[in-house]
Amino acid sequence: MALRLVQVNFKARDDSALGLFWAGALGWGVSSEEPGATSVTPVGSAWPVPDAVSVDVIAVPDPETVKDRAHIELATTSAAHHAELVARLKELGATPADVRQGDLPWTVLADPEGNVFCVLEPRETYRDTGPIAAVVVDCADPRAMARFWGEAMDWTLHEVTDDHALLRSAEGVGPYLEFLRTPDLKDMSNRVHLDLLPYPVDGQAAEVARVEALGATPADVGQGDVPWKVLADPEGNVFCVLGPA
């Protein structure tokens, strides 16, 4: 039994505009099955994509503007690719972001709605991830987060220290999930969260019960009567367990 990480969910004032930004950033396509929801997936791929994590953008009236606990990091293959991608992202509407990062080899930007993300310098670790190198979550205890999420998704732990943990799917495809120790989490939001999907043989109810046994708790974010289940991990990071695909 395990859950699949299928998409990163963004809250936005304008889901269509932000979806188009991320489609341009990733070189993917956009679709919308209902008003207020825009999906960004690799062109020609059926959802859920087995070797990628999609982007799902949901319109909300007034999304929080404080720093997100989670963000996306984009992969590059060369210095020239890094420069080209940063330039293209700025043309699409990204702006430089100052998160007190200092002088680092990667570039920190914000999308048109203020969500911070990084464009990494070329790294061997991310050579085969696709355009999204990693989804990074700020946390208090990377070791504990790695245990919970590794068991929730049956992902492989590649690195772990007191300051960070790095996991990837057992199949070795798609982006990594990284946890970074962060001193002060109280002013951060869950504007960006992870959506997980059970395998058909497992079912939603069984998987919700399983991750609750691992330490997840039900969360109320005003979702009302919806087909997905909203939970929080042991550090309060909201995530959703989706219904049948």
Beta strands, then each sheet from edge to edge (+ up, - down):
strand 1: 3-12
strand 2: 29-34
strand 3: 37-41
strand 4: 54-59
strand 5: 70-74
strand 6: 95-96
strand 7: 107-110
strand 8: 116-119
strand 9: 132-139
strand 10: 156-160
strand 11: 164-168
strand 12: 176-181
strand 13: 192-198
strand 14: 217-218
strand 15: 229-232
strand 16: 238-241
sheet 1: 2+ 3- 4+ 1+ 13- 16- 15+ 14-
sheet 2: 6+ 7- 8+ 5+ 9- 12- 11+ 10-
end
